[in-house]
């Protein structure tokens, strides 16, 4: 049985490079776009999306390469660059009649959202990110044995054809490990949603790896270029994270301030899947952001 967001209409919308995204849409009012993380789909936003739809137009896509959206073959490093994936979001929103919007992202979606805000400053009005650092900083803080917490980043950074068969051979165990290890409150992801995340990920191994591979290459170069040019996020930004800085020895708020000088940086006592584990806290922070 296909799981959907109750009260949302579903559309297939043409994005960048002829790729079609599946997008759930509901509500009316100022627009908010919600971007999911790994190893999930748009369904991870079910609590937040339902609340926001009471007084906002809410768009909840599956990113390219994930869920019910197209999964183009990796033709080059740009196929799954965050720049390309951000362009998808802007193009899909425009096709649905939305020319500007607030943007919230979790995990992979947060990286896409950050790139969208940097590349499309006249389109993205507000930015919320959940439990990530900007790409360049993410790589910089991983050192020595502590980097083992991000082992999957190194696996999926390898050349085409190396990680994909390994992951396909143990797909459910591979993707389950993140759903198990990154959650504080397992009941926050009911069995039917967990099964859907595993099914969707199992069917998207090559595109998921391509997304991660881009983050070890072209996405870093885009961040380096922005840093060289002094580009910053000059819009209202809220960042919510677990306290990874204390665990790994870095100042997460300071790293974010280099990109967003006026950032509202918060730590949350929840697991990685915050929109499901602590939806009230996420909704409260997002609604506060939208008033700035």
Backbone as JSON, one array per atom type, in Angstrom:
{
  "sequence": "XXXXXXXXXXXXXXXXXXXXXXXXXXXXXXXXXXXXXXXXXXXXXXXXXXXXXXXXXXXXXXXXXXXXXXXXXXXXXXXXXXXXXXXXXXXXXXXXXXXXXXXXXXXXXXXXXXXXXXXXXXXXXXXXXXXXXXXXXXXXXXXXXXXXXXXXXXXXXXXXXXXXXXXXXXXXXXXXXXXXXXXXXXXXXXXXXXXXXXXXXXXXXXXXXXXXXXXXXXXXXXXXXXXXXXXXXXXXXXXXXXXXXXXXXXXXXXXXXXXXXXXXXXXXXXXXXXXXXXXXXXXXXXXXXXXX",
  "N": [[0.85, -1.19, 0.0], [0.6, 2.17, -0.89], [1.92, 4.9, 0.87], [0.81, 8.1, 1.72], [0.81, 11.69, 2.25], [-1.73, 12.74, 4.29], [-4.44, 14.67, 3.07], [-2.97, 16.04, 1.21], [-2.34, 16.89, -2.2], [-0.96, 15.2, -4.99], [1.61, 15.71, -7.37], [3.34, 15.37, -10.49], [6.12, 17.01, -11.52], [7.98, 18.88, -13.83], [11.41, 19.39, -13.57], [14.8, 20.52, -13.32], [16.83, 19.82, -16.22], [15.02, 18.1, -17.48], [14.1, 16.3, -15.62], [11.63, 14.76, -13.64], [9.94, 15.55, -10.66], [8.25, 14.14, -7.86], [5.75, 15.71, -6.06], [4.16, 16.69, -3.12], [1.39, 18.68, -2.29], [-0.31, 21.15, -0.41], [-2.64, 23.34, 1.3], [-2.83, 26.99, 1.76], [-1.53, 30.3, 1.36], [1.5, 32.01, 2.5], [4.38, 30.51, 1.03], [6.02, 27.43, 1.83], [8.68, 25.21, 1.48], [9.61, 21.87, 1.95], [12.32, 19.75, 2.44], [13.49, 16.49, 2.32], [15.6, 14.09, 4.13], [18.21, 11.56, 4.3], [18.0, 8.13, 5.24], [15.43, 8.56, 3.72], [12.16, 9.7, 2.64], [9.87, 12.19, 1.32], [7.94, 11.73, 3.23], [8.88, 11.94, 5.81], [8.32, 14.44, 6.75], [5.74, 14.5, 7.7], [4.38, 15.31, 10.1], [5.14, 17.99, 10.48], [4.44, 19.15, 8.04], [1.64, 18.85, 7.99], [0.86, 20.55, 10.08], [1.8, 23.09, 9.17], [0.31, 23.44, 6.85], [-2.09, 24.48, 7.6], [-2.02, 27.23, 7.43], [-0.29, 27.94, 5.41], [1.0, 27.61, 2.07], [2.18, 24.53, 1.28], [4.83, 22.72, 0.02], [6.09, 19.58, -0.67], [8.51, 17.82, -1.82], [9.86, 14.73, -3.19], [13.29, 14.46, -3.41], [15.36, 14.6, -6.39], [16.38, 11.41, -7.48], [15.42, 10.05, -5.31], [12.75, 8.35, -3.53], [9.61, 8.72, -5.1], [10.4, 10.3, -7.18], [12.14, 11.06, -10.3], [15.09, 9.2, -11.21], [17.73, 9.9, -12.53], [20.41, 8.54, -14.51], [23.82, 8.78, -13.51], [25.34, 11.05, -15.22], [27.51, 12.65, -15.08], [29.46, 14.76, -12.88], [27.73, 16.8, -12.23], [25.13, 15.85, -12.27], [23.99, 15.07, -9.84], [24.75, 17.15, -8.23], [24.49, 19.48, -5.53], [23.84, 21.96, -6.43], [22.46, 21.47, -8.84], [20.32, 19.98, -7.79], [19.18, 21.88, -6.15], [18.35, 23.7, -8.09], [16.35, 22.15, -9.22], [14.39, 22.31, -7.21], [13.69, 25.03, -7.17], [12.72, 25.32, -9.77], [10.56, 23.53, -9.84], [8.88, 24.63, -7.89], [8.29, 27.07, -9.14], [6.92, 26.15, -11.39], [4.64, 25.33, -10.17], [3.46, 27.68, -9.55], [4.69, 29.19, -7.59], [6.8, 31.66, -6.73], [8.54, 32.56, -4.78], [9.77, 31.42, -1.61], [9.88, 30.05, 1.72], [12.33, 27.8, 3.03], [12.96, 24.61, 4.23], [15.14, 22.08, 5.33], [16.28, 18.76, 5.89], [19.17, 16.93, 6.74], [20.36, 15.45, 3.84], [18.58, 16.98, 2.35], [18.88, 19.38, 3.68], [21.39, 20.22, 2.86], [20.88, 20.63, 0.16], [19.0, 22.67, 0.45], [20.52, 24.72, 1.62], [22.33, 25.25, -0.45], [20.46, 26.12, -2.36], [19.59, 28.51, -1.17], [21.94, 30.0, -1.28], [22.42, 30.14, -4.04], [20.07, 31.16, -5.11], [19.1, 33.77, -4.07], [17.03, 35.63, -4.32], [14.79, 34.16, -4.38], [14.57, 32.28, -2.28], [13.37, 32.86, 0.88], [13.57, 32.39, 3.64], [15.48, 30.2, 5.74], [15.72, 27.0, 7.12], [17.67, 24.56, 8.65], [18.23, 21.16, 9.47], [20.25, 19.36, 11.5], [22.8, 19.26, 10.14], [26.09, 20.25, 8.96], [27.38, 22.85, 6.82], [28.58, 21.68, 3.64], [31.42, 21.93, 3.09], [32.48, 22.43, 5.65], [31.65, 20.16, 6.99], [33.31, 18.1, 5.99], [35.74, 19.12, 6.87], [35.71, 18.9, 9.68], [35.92, 16.26, 10.27], [38.06, 13.98, 11.59], [40.7, 11.63, 12.01], [40.12, 8.79, 14.14], [37.63, 9.57, 15.02], [36.23, 10.13, 12.76], [34.95, 7.89, 11.99], [32.27, 7.87, 12.58], [31.07, 8.85, 10.4], [31.28, 6.99, 8.38], [29.87, 6.11, 6.16], [29.94, 8.22, 4.39], [32.48, 8.14, 3.3], [32.52, 5.64, 2.09], [30.53, 5.97, 0.07], [31.69, 7.91, -1.44], [33.4, 6.77, -3.22], [34.64, 5.62, -6.49], [32.37, 5.22, -9.32], [30.59, 2.21, -9.43], [31.95, 0.85, -7.47], [31.0, 1.25, -4.65], [28.24, 0.79, -5.07], [27.4, -1.98, -5.83], [28.13, -3.26, -3.44], [26.45, -2.11, -1.54], [23.93, -2.72, -2.63], [23.92, -5.48, -2.26], [23.42, -5.85, 0.4], [21.23, -4.28, 1.07], [18.91, -3.74, 2.74], [19.95, -4.16, 5.32], [22.01, -2.3, 5.3], [20.69, 0.26, 4.96], [18.93, 0.09, 7.11], [20.67, 0.27, 9.25], [21.2, 2.97, 9.65], [18.7, 4.02, 10.27], [18.38, 2.73, 12.67], [20.65, 3.42, 14.24], [20.74, 6.18, 14.35], [18.6, 7.2, 15.69], [16.86, 8.35, 18.56], [14.39, 7.79, 19.63], [12.84, 5.19, 18.69], [10.11, 4.6, 18.23], [9.15, 6.82, 16.99], [9.31, 6.5, 14.32], [7.13, 4.8, 12.79], [6.37, 1.34, 11.96], [5.31, 1.02, 9.32], [6.23, 3.28, 8.0], [8.98, 3.06, 8.26], [9.34, 0.71, 6.74], [8.62, 1.71, 4.24], [10.63, 3.64, 3.81], [12.83, 1.93, 3.63], [12.14, 0.37, 1.4], [12.01, 2.36, -0.63], [14.65, 3.31, -0.58], [16.1, 1.01, -1.18], [15.44, 0.7, -3.83], [16.81, 2.74, -5.01], [19.56, 2.8, -4.95], [21.8, 3.43, -6.65], [21.37, 6.1, -7.4], [21.25, 7.37, -4.92], [23.85, 6.94, -3.99], [25.19, 8.41, -5.93], [24.36, 11.0, -5.29], [25.65, 11.31, -2.78], [28.3, 10.96, -3.65], [28.71, 13.26, -5.15], [28.83, 15.1, -3.11], [31.31, 14.75, -2.1], [32.87, 15.87, -3.98], [32.13, 17.84, -6.43], [30.37, 19.45, -4.95], [31.91, 20.36, -2.82], [33.73, 21.96, -4.19], [32.02, 23.97, -5.1], [31.3, 25.15, -2.65], [33.83, 26.06, -1.82], [34.32, 27.99, -3.77], [32.28, 29.83, -3.2], [33.14, 30.63, -0.66], [35.58, 31.8, -1.3], [34.69, 34.0, -2.73], [33.35, 35.33, -0.79], [30.64, 34.97, -0.3], [27.59, 34.91, 1.5], [24.85, 33.78, 3.58], [22.38, 35.79, 3.47], [19.82, 36.09, 4.77], [17.01, 35.32, 6.9], [18.01, 32.76, 9.03], [17.73, 29.63, 10.6], [19.27, 27.13, 12.47], [19.14, 23.85, 13.56], [20.54, 21.4, 15.56], [21.86, 18.24, 16.7], [24.13, 17.97, 19.49], [26.73, 17.74, 18.15], [29.09, 19.13, 18.0], [30.25, 19.26, 20.6], [30.75, 16.57, 20.93], [32.6, 15.94, 18.92], [34.45, 17.93, 18.99], [34.3, 20.64, 17.93], [33.13, 23.97, 17.15], [30.04, 24.3, 16.4], [28.15, 26.36, 16.06], [29.77, 28.57, 15.48], [30.91, 27.78, 13.07], [28.65, 27.78, 11.44], [28.0, 30.51, 11.62], [29.91, 31.7, 10.03], [28.9, 31.36, 7.53], [26.31, 32.29, 7.75], [25.81, 35.08, 9.17], [23.88, 36.05, 11.01], [22.7, 33.85, 12.15], [20.33, 31.83, 13.89], [21.2, 29.6, 16.06], [20.61, 26.41, 17.31], [20.7, 23.72, 19.68], [19.37, 20.44, 20.03], [17.89, 18.03, 22.06], [17.52, 15.32, 20.77], [17.28, 12.56, 18.47], [18.8, 12.05, 15.21], [16.68, 12.19, 13.41], [14.87, 14.5, 13.51], [12.49, 15.85, 12.75], [10.62, 13.89, 12.95], [11.04, 12.79, 15.47], [10.93, 14.94, 17.26], [8.74, 16.74, 16.55], [7.18, 18.93, 17.45], [9.02, 20.76, 18.53], [10.47, 21.35, 16.22], [8.48, 22.46, 14.58], [7.79, 24.71, 16.12], [10.21, 26.17, 16.06], [10.44, 26.61, 13.3], [8.12, 28.09, 12.72], [8.68, 30.36, 14.26], [10.93, 31.28, 12.88], [9.74, 32.03, 10.46], [8.52, 34.41, 11.08], [10.49, 36.25, 11.19]],
  "CA": [[0.0, 0.0, 0.0], [1.35, 3.42, -0.97], [1.65, 5.85, 1.94], [0.83, 9.49, 1.28], [0.51, 12.69, 3.27], [-3.17, 13.0, 4.27], [-4.86, 16.02, 2.74], [-2.08, 16.63, 0.19], [-2.45, 16.44, -3.57], [0.34, 14.82, -5.53], [1.87, 16.16, -8.74], [4.66, 15.14, -11.08], [6.45, 18.34, -12.04], [9.25, 18.92, -14.53], [12.43, 20.17, -12.89], [15.97, 20.79, -14.16], [17.34, 18.76, -17.1], [13.99, 17.17, -17.88], [13.81, 15.37, -14.53], [10.35, 15.0, -12.98], [9.85, 15.29, -9.23], [6.96, 13.93, -7.22], [5.59, 16.78, -5.08], [2.9, 16.77, -2.39], [1.03, 20.1, -2.13], [-1.54, 21.43, 0.32], [-2.73, 24.61, 2.02], [-2.76, 28.26, 1.06], [-0.81, 31.31, 2.13], [2.93, 32.07, 2.17], [4.84, 29.17, 0.67], [7.12, 26.76, 2.51], [9.1, 23.96, 0.83], [10.25, 20.98, 2.91], [13.19, 18.81, 1.74], [13.78, 15.35, 3.19], [16.96, 13.6, 4.26], [18.61, 10.16, 4.03], [17.5, 7.4, 4.06], [14.0, 8.79, 3.85], [11.44, 10.37, 1.55], [9.1, 13.34, 1.78], [7.04, 11.34, 4.33], [9.46, 12.3, 7.11], [7.79, 15.75, 7.14], [4.3, 14.38, 7.82], [3.85, 16.09, 11.21], [5.41, 19.41, 10.24], [3.67, 19.57, 6.86], [0.23, 18.95, 8.36], [0.69, 21.76, 10.88], [2.01, 24.29, 8.36], [-0.71, 23.57, 5.8], [-3.24, 25.22, 8.12], [-1.95, 28.65, 7.05], [0.75, 28.12, 4.41], [1.1, 26.68, 0.95], [3.28, 23.65, 1.64], [5.31, 21.85, -1.04], [6.97, 18.56, -0.08], [8.94, 16.93, -2.9], [10.97, 13.8, -3.12], [14.44, 14.94, -4.17], [15.77, 13.75, -7.51], [17.13, 10.26, -7.02], [14.81, 9.48, -4.11], [11.3, 8.18, -3.48], [8.87, 8.57, -6.35], [10.95, 11.2, -8.19], [13.03, 10.44, -11.28], [16.42, 8.83, -10.76], [18.55, 9.87, -13.73], [21.74, 7.96, -14.42], [24.86, 9.75, -13.22], [26.03, 11.35, -16.47], [28.68, 13.46, -14.73], [29.41, 15.21, -11.49], [26.65, 17.76, -12.01], [23.8, 15.23, -12.25], [23.48, 15.09, -8.47], [25.3, 18.23, -7.43], [23.46, 20.2, -4.79], [23.42, 23.08, -7.28], [21.43, 20.94, -9.73], [19.15, 19.59, -7.0], [18.55, 23.14, -5.74], [17.64, 24.22, -9.26], [15.11, 21.37, -9.3], [13.4, 22.81, -6.25], [13.25, 26.34, -7.63], [11.96, 25.14, -11.01], [9.3, 22.87, -9.5], [8.02, 25.62, -7.22], [7.83, 28.03, -10.15], [5.92, 25.47, -12.21], [3.42, 25.25, -9.36], [2.98, 29.03, -9.31], [5.34, 29.75, -6.39], [8.02, 32.33, -7.16], [9.44, 32.7, -3.63], [9.32, 30.51, -0.57], [10.77, 29.63, 2.8], [12.86, 26.48, 2.7], [13.45, 23.83, 5.35], [15.72, 20.83, 4.88], [16.91, 17.85, 6.85], [20.2, 16.02, 6.24], [20.66, 15.76, 2.44], [17.72, 18.1, 1.97], [19.42, 20.62, 4.24], [22.48, 20.63, 1.98], [20.23, 21.2, -1.04], [18.36, 23.92, 0.85], [21.58, 25.71, 1.8], [22.79, 25.63, -1.8], [19.4, 26.9, -2.99], [19.6, 29.86, -0.59], [23.12, 30.68, -1.79], [22.32, 30.33, -5.49], [18.81, 31.8, -5.5], [18.76, 34.62, -2.91], [15.78, 36.38, -4.52], [13.71, 33.18, -4.36], [14.48, 31.68, -0.94], [13.17, 33.96, 1.82], [13.96, 31.94, 4.97], [16.14, 28.89, 5.67], [15.87, 26.17, 8.31], [18.37, 23.3, 8.4], [18.19, 20.21, 10.57], [21.3, 18.39, 11.83], [23.96, 19.19, 9.24], [26.98, 21.38, 8.73], [27.64, 23.06, 5.4], [29.39, 20.6, 3.09], [32.85, 22.15, 3.27], [32.79, 22.29, 7.07], [31.43, 18.76, 7.36], [34.54, 17.36, 5.71], [36.86, 19.67, 7.64], [35.68, 18.53, 11.1], [36.1, 14.81, 10.42], [39.49, 13.7, 11.75], [41.14, 10.44, 12.7], [39.16, 7.74, 14.48], [36.3, 10.14, 15.19], [35.56, 10.18, 11.46], [34.22, 6.64, 11.75], [30.82, 8.11, 12.68], [30.61, 9.21, 9.05], [31.89, 5.99, 7.5], [29.11, 5.98, 4.91], [30.36, 9.29, 3.48], [33.69, 7.7, 2.61], [32.14, 4.54, 1.2], [29.79, 6.42, -1.11], [32.53, 8.83, -2.22], [34.28, 6.0, -4.09], [34.26, 5.67, -7.91], [31.18, 4.51, -9.78], [30.73, 0.77, -9.58], [32.57, 0.25, -6.29], [30.09, 1.11, -3.5], [26.86, 0.43, -5.39], [27.11, -3.41, -5.65], [28.26, -3.62, -2.03], [25.23, -1.68, -0.84], [22.8, -3.51, -3.15], [23.98, -6.84, -1.74], [22.93, -5.86, 1.79], [20.55, -2.99, 1.09], [18.07, -3.52, 3.91], [20.82, -4.03, 6.49], [22.74, -1.04, 5.16], [19.83, 1.4, 5.25], [18.4, -0.07, 8.46], [21.67, 0.66, 10.25], [21.07, 4.41, 9.92], [17.43, 4.21, 10.97], [18.54, 2.22, 14.03], [21.73, 4.05, 14.99], [20.61, 7.63, 14.41], [17.32, 7.57, 16.31], [16.74, 8.21, 20.01], [13.06, 7.29, 19.95], [12.44, 4.39, 17.52], [8.67, 4.63, 17.98], [8.83, 7.99, 16.18], [9.24, 6.05, 12.93], [6.31, 3.58, 12.83], [6.81, 0.28, 11.08], [4.95, 1.19, 7.9], [7.1, 4.31, 7.43], [10.3, 2.44, 8.16], [9.31, -0.19, 5.59], [8.6, 2.53, 3.02], [11.97, 4.2, 3.63], [13.72, 0.86, 3.16], [11.77, 0.03, 0.01], [12.41, 3.44, -1.52], [16.11, 3.36, -0.65], [16.55, -0.2, -1.87], [15.22, 0.91, -5.27], [17.49, 3.96, -5.45], [20.95, 2.74, -4.48], [22.75, 4.11, -7.52], [21.18, 7.55, -7.36], [21.64, 7.83, -3.58], [25.32, 6.99, -3.97], [25.6, 9.54, -6.78], [24.14, 12.2, -4.48], [26.75, 11.39, -1.81], [29.57, 11.13, -4.36], [28.81, 14.68, -5.49], [29.17, 15.86, -1.91], [32.76, 14.62, -1.88], [33.57, 16.43, -5.12], [31.68, 19.11, -6.99], [29.74, 20.29, -3.93], [33.0, 21.0, -2.09], [34.26, 23.03, -5.04], [31.07, 25.08, -5.08], [31.45, 25.83, -1.36], [35.11, 26.77, -1.83], [34.17, 29.17, -4.6], [31.49, 30.79, -2.43], [33.97, 31.16, 0.41], [36.56, 32.7, -1.92], [34.0, 35.22, -3.15], [32.75, 35.97, 0.38], [29.18, 34.86, -0.31], [26.98, 34.46, 2.75], [23.4, 33.61, 3.59], [21.87, 37.06, 3.98], [18.39, 35.92, 4.97], [16.82, 34.71, 8.22], [18.45, 31.36, 9.06], [17.74, 28.89, 11.85], [19.92, 25.83, 12.39], [18.91, 22.99, 14.71], [21.43, 20.25, 15.48], [22.35, 17.57, 17.89], [25.36, 18.62, 19.95], [27.88, 17.06, 17.57], [30.29, 19.91, 18.26], [30.85, 18.8, 21.85], [31.21, 15.19, 20.77], [33.71, 15.83, 17.97], [35.44, 18.96, 19.26], [34.26, 21.85, 17.11], [32.1, 24.95, 17.51], [29.09, 24.26, 15.28], [27.54, 27.67, 15.85], [30.76, 29.44, 14.83], [31.02, 27.36, 11.67], [27.47, 28.28, 10.72], [28.03, 31.98, 11.54], [30.76, 32.1, 8.9], [28.04, 31.34, 6.35], [25.07, 33.04, 8.04], [26.22, 35.86, 10.34], [22.8, 36.28, 11.97], [22.02, 32.57, 12.34], [19.8, 31.39, 15.18], [21.71, 28.23, 16.15], [20.04, 25.71, 18.47], [20.9, 22.28, 19.82], [18.14, 19.78, 20.42], [18.08, 16.7, 22.62], [16.75, 14.36, 19.98], [18.12, 11.89, 17.51], [19.01, 12.73, 13.93], [15.43, 12.32, 12.66], [14.22, 15.46, 14.4], [11.12, 16.19, 12.34], [9.77, 12.8, 13.4], [11.23, 12.55, 16.9], [10.59, 16.14, 18.04], [8.08, 17.62, 15.59], [6.7, 20.17, 18.05], [10.16, 21.67, 18.61], [10.8, 21.79, 14.87], [7.4, 23.36, 14.14], [7.92, 25.96, 16.87], [11.36, 26.9, 15.53], [10.15, 27.03, 11.94], [7.14, 29.17, 12.75], [9.38, 31.55, 14.74], [11.75, 31.75, 11.77], [8.89, 32.65, 9.44], [8.13, 35.75, 11.52], [11.67, 37.14, 11.17]],
  "C": [[0.89, 1.25, 0.0], [0.94, 4.35, 0.16], [1.76, 7.25, 1.38], [0.61, 10.41, 2.47], [-0.98, 13.0, 3.21], [-3.47, 14.46, 3.97], [-4.01, 16.7, 1.69], [-2.4, 16.04, -1.17], [-1.05, 16.18, -4.12], [0.44, 15.21, -7.01], [3.22, 15.62, -9.2], [4.99, 16.4, -11.86], [7.84, 18.29, -12.65], [10.21, 19.87, -13.83], [13.59, 20.42, -13.84], [16.3, 19.57, -15.02], [16.3, 17.72, -17.47], [13.64, 16.12, -16.84], [12.48, 15.75, -13.89], [10.44, 14.64, -11.51], [8.41, 15.02, -8.83], [6.84, 14.93, -6.08], [4.21, 16.69, -4.45], [2.62, 18.23, -2.06], [-0.27, 20.21, -1.36], [-1.48, 22.83, 0.9], [-2.75, 25.82, 1.11], [-2.11, 29.28, 1.98], [0.65, 31.34, 1.72], [3.51, 30.66, 2.0], [6.03, 28.72, 1.5], [7.4, 25.46, 1.76], [9.91, 23.16, 1.85], [11.02, 19.89, 2.15], [13.68, 17.73, 2.7], [15.27, 15.0, 3.21], [17.1, 12.13, 3.89], [18.45, 9.36, 5.32], [15.98, 7.43, 4.04], [13.42, 9.35, 2.55], [10.7, 11.56, 2.15], [8.22, 13.02, 2.99], [7.59, 11.72, 5.7], [8.91, 13.62, 7.63], [6.31, 15.69, 7.52], [3.72, 15.24, 8.94], [3.98, 17.59, 10.94], [4.54, 19.92, 9.1], [2.2, 19.76, 7.21], [-0.03, 20.21, 9.16], [0.79, 23.01, 10.01], [0.9, 24.52, 7.34], [-1.96, 24.29, 6.29], [-3.22, 26.68, 7.68], [-0.82, 28.96, 6.07], [0.48, 27.22, 3.21], [2.34, 25.85, 1.18], [3.58, 22.71, 0.47], [6.32, 20.88, -0.44], [7.39, 17.58, -1.18], [9.79, 15.77, -2.4], [12.1, 14.39, -3.96], [14.7, 14.05, -5.37], [16.62, 12.6, -6.96], [16.52, 9.53, -5.84], [13.3, 9.28, -4.31], [10.68, 7.97, -4.84], [9.36, 9.52, -7.44], [11.87, 10.44, -9.14], [14.42, 10.22, -10.69], [17.35, 8.75, -11.97], [19.9, 9.21, -13.48], [22.77, 9.07, -14.23], [25.69, 10.0, -14.48], [27.33, 12.14, -16.25], [28.49, 14.0, -13.34], [28.26, 16.16, -11.21], [25.27, 17.12, -11.88], [23.17, 15.29, -10.87], [24.19, 16.12, -7.6], [24.16, 18.91, -6.67], [23.0, 21.43, -5.57], [22.3, 22.64, -8.23], [20.17, 20.61, -8.95], [18.42, 20.82, -6.46], [17.78, 23.77, -6.89], [16.34, 23.46, -9.5], [14.02, 22.0, -8.44], [12.83, 24.14, -6.71], [12.34, 26.19, -8.85], [10.6, 24.5, -10.72], [8.35, 23.85, -8.82], [7.46, 26.61, -8.23], [6.75, 27.41, -11.02], [4.59, 25.34, -11.49], [2.9, 26.63, -8.96], [3.57, 29.71, -8.11], [6.67, 30.34, -6.8], [9.01, 32.6, -6.02], [8.88, 31.88, -2.49], [10.37, 30.41, 0.53], [11.14, 28.17, 2.55], [13.4, 25.83, 3.96], [13.98, 22.5, 4.83], [16.35, 20.06, 6.01], [17.98, 17.04, 6.13], [20.53, 16.37, 4.78], [19.84, 16.95, 1.96], [18.21, 19.42, 2.52], [20.59, 21.12, 3.41], [21.93, 21.25, 0.69], [19.63, 22.56, -0.7], [19.4, 25.03, 1.02], [22.12, 26.18, 0.46], [21.74, 26.47, -2.51], [19.4, 28.33, -2.47], [20.8, 30.66, -1.08], [22.96, 31.04, -3.27], [21.12, 31.14, -5.92], [18.32, 32.73, -4.38], [17.48, 35.43, -3.09], [14.56, 35.46, -4.46], [13.49, 32.64, -2.95], [14.45, 32.8, 0.09], [13.63, 33.65, 3.23], [14.56, 30.55, 4.83], [16.21, 28.25, 7.04], [16.62, 24.91, 7.92], [18.37, 22.47, 9.67], [19.39, 19.27, 10.51], [22.33, 18.16, 10.73], [24.87, 20.38, 9.48], [27.02, 21.64, 7.23], [28.67, 22.05, 4.9], [30.87, 20.77, 3.37], [33.26, 21.93, 4.72], [32.62, 20.85, 7.55], [32.69, 17.94, 7.16], [35.69, 17.84, 6.6], [36.87, 19.18, 9.09], [35.9, 17.04, 11.33], [37.59, 14.48, 10.44], [39.69, 12.37, 12.45], [40.03, 9.45, 12.98], [37.75, 8.29, 14.65], [35.52, 10.16, 13.88], [34.75, 8.92, 11.17], [32.71, 6.83, 11.88], [30.23, 8.43, 11.32], [31.17, 8.25, 8.0], [31.19, 5.9, 6.15], [29.5, 7.06, 3.9], [31.57, 8.84, 2.65], [33.4, 6.54, 1.67], [31.51, 5.07, -0.07], [30.53, 7.48, -1.91], [33.39, 8.1, -3.25], [33.77, 6.0, -5.54], [33.04, 4.83, -8.24], [31.48, 3.03, -9.96], [31.38, 0.09, -8.4], [31.57, 0.14, -5.14], [28.72, 0.53, -3.85], [26.58, -1.06, -5.24], [27.22, -3.86, -4.2], [26.97, -3.29, -1.28], [24.03, -2.49, -1.32], [22.76, -4.9, -2.53], [23.42, -6.95, -0.32], [22.05, -4.64, 2.04], [19.73, -2.78, 2.36], [18.9, -3.36, 5.17], [21.55, -2.7, 6.47], [21.85, 0.13, 5.58], [19.22, 1.31, 6.64], [19.38, 0.42, 9.51], [21.54, 2.13, 10.61], [19.77, 4.7, 10.67], [17.52, 3.73, 12.41], [19.52, 3.06, 14.85], [21.52, 5.54, 15.21], [19.35, 8.1, 15.13], [17.41, 7.4, 17.82], [15.44, 7.52, 20.39], [12.52, 6.49, 18.76], [10.96, 4.43, 17.21], [8.25, 5.83, 17.14], [8.75, 7.65, 14.7], [8.46, 4.74, 12.92], [6.73, 2.59, 11.75], [6.5, 0.49, 9.62], [5.81, 2.26, 7.23], [8.52, 3.79, 7.27], [10.37, 1.53, 6.93], [9.32, 0.59, 4.28], [9.95, 3.16, 2.76], [12.92, 3.14, 3.09], [13.42, 0.48, 1.72], [12.27, 1.08, -0.95], [13.93, 3.51, -1.66], [16.68, 2.17, -1.41], [16.44, -0.04, -3.38], [16.0, 2.09, -5.83], [18.97, 3.97, -5.07], [21.88, 3.57, -5.34], [22.6, 5.62, -7.48], [21.52, 8.12, -5.98], [23.15, 7.94, -3.49], [25.82, 8.17, -4.8], [25.44, 10.87, -6.05], [25.29, 12.38, -3.48], [28.09, 11.61, -2.5], [29.78, 12.6, -4.74], [29.24, 15.51, -4.29], [30.64, 15.74, -1.55], [33.56, 15.25, -3.02], [33.08, 17.8, -5.5], [31.06, 20.02, -5.93], [30.79, 21.02, -3.09], [33.55, 22.16, -2.91], [33.31, 24.23, -5.07], [31.15, 25.85, -3.76], [32.75, 26.63, -1.31], [35.02, 28.05, -2.65], [33.35, 30.24, -3.88], [32.33, 31.43, -1.33], [35.0, 32.13, -0.15], [35.93, 34.03, -2.29], [33.32, 35.94, -1.98], [31.23, 35.91, 0.39], [28.68, 34.34, 1.03], [25.48, 34.34, 2.57], [22.8, 34.83, 4.27], [20.35, 37.03, 4.02], [18.22, 35.33, 6.35], [17.12, 33.21, 8.16], [18.34, 30.81, 10.48], [18.36, 27.52, 11.59], [19.63, 25.08, 13.68], [19.77, 21.74, 14.53], [21.47, 19.5, 16.8], [23.68, 18.23, 18.29], [26.59, 17.84, 19.49], [29.18, 17.81, 17.85], [31.0, 19.47, 19.52], [31.44, 17.4, 21.68], [32.49, 15.1, 19.93], [34.71, 16.99, 18.07], [35.46, 20.13, 18.31], [33.11, 22.72, 17.57], [31.13, 25.06, 16.33], [28.49, 25.63, 15.0], [28.5, 28.61, 15.13], [30.92, 29.06, 13.36], [29.84, 27.87, 10.86], [27.49, 29.8, 10.58], [28.91, 32.47, 10.4], [29.97, 32.15, 7.6], [26.8, 32.22, 6.52], [25.3, 33.86, 9.31], [25.14, 36.04, 11.4], [22.05, 34.99, 12.29], [21.5, 32.43, 13.78], [20.15, 29.91, 15.29], [21.21, 27.59, 17.44], [20.5, 24.26, 18.48], [19.64, 21.68, 20.41], [18.47, 18.39, 20.94], [17.13, 15.73, 21.94], [17.74, 13.62, 19.11], [18.18, 12.66, 16.19], [17.68, 13.03, 13.22], [14.47, 13.25, 13.41], [12.78, 15.76, 14.03], [10.13, 15.1, 12.73], [9.85, 12.59, 14.91], [10.78, 13.73, 17.77], [9.87, 17.14, 17.15], [7.62, 18.94, 16.19], [7.83, 21.2, 18.14], [10.52, 22.21, 17.23], [9.75, 22.76, 14.36], [7.53, 24.71, 14.83], [9.06, 26.8, 16.32], [11.09, 27.42, 14.13], [9.14, 28.17, 11.91], [7.77, 30.47, 13.3], [10.26, 32.14, 13.64], [10.92, 32.52, 10.76], [8.41, 34.04, 9.83], [9.29, 36.73, 11.46], [11.77, 37.89, 9.83]]
}
